[in-house]
Amino acid sequence: MSNAQVLRNGLLGTGILFGIFLALDYSLDSRVWEGMVVSKSALTVEYCEFNHPGRLFHQPVNTYSNLIYFFYGMVVFQLGWKDWKASANREANTVRRFPYLSLLLASNFIYLSLGSTFFHSSLTWMGQRMDMNATYGLTLSLICIGLVQVLVKKELTKQIQVGLVVGMLLLIAGFLPLALQISSSILLPSLFLILLVLGIINYFQYPAQRIPVLGVLSFVLLAVAIQIRALDVAKVNCDPMSIWQGHALWHLLTATSSLSMYFYFQRVKKKFRFRRD
């Protein structure tokens, strides 16, 4: 499967989901969300975009912009699948020799696309919890990839790979109650910092193999996204009816930042081989 095919398949899948979103948005209304607890975000009007109380998608721009997570999830899934089929390749790096990591990350990209869609379309407490848990899941998946790159010096058995992924899924589930105890303003930056440290350590471990521009791009995009989100929450240059919404741009930038960090750990400039014990 070529890179062009990967992109075409990702665009096709995302286009189909976009069509499903359109059909649902114009055939259903807000009664779907009746009986669900409204989120604190909705009560405080956290984001700039106007809340359309009669529509299925209360915040349509912030909802549809989540398709970018789905697209990237499709791309990463296919790359992981390619690595799975090429598992005999002795010249792949740790991430490519451990395709479960790519599949885990792809699943969390898709989880976030659906979780954030649920939240911005419904503005419910349950949707907000799913959205935040998926955000933690995506970040934790990248941290797991970084830890494997930093700590693993040889091939892992399939049993260890599966066990690690199962452990990660349990950890992500554990963040559901944890997120109610620790503010996201503390928890999420802490995870970003861990990811930054892992990226720096891995660069100094393998400077000839890493592509530093990808790591730098990832954190530059993240820094810009955080600033744009803050401006959106503060209602700076806010036009509630515009198709240009700061939080939608946050979705685009954080998704691209995450993909850049994945490629930073996955791609290498020079070929190398694992040693077998």
Secondary structure, DSSP 8 states (H G I E B T S, - for coil): --HHHHHHHHHHHHHHHHHHHHHHHHH-BGGGGTTS-B-HHHHTT-SSS---TTBSSSSHHHHHTTHHHHHHHHHHHHHHHHHHHTTT-TT--TTTT-HHHHHHHHHHHHHHHHHHHHHHHH-BHHHHHHHHHHHHHHHHHHHHHHHHHHH--B---HHHHHHHHHHHHHHHHHHHHHHHHS-HHHHHHHHHHHHHHHHHHHHHH-TTT--HHHHHHHHHHHHHHHHHHHHHHTTTT--TT-S--HHHHHHHHHHHHHHHHHHHHH--SS----B--
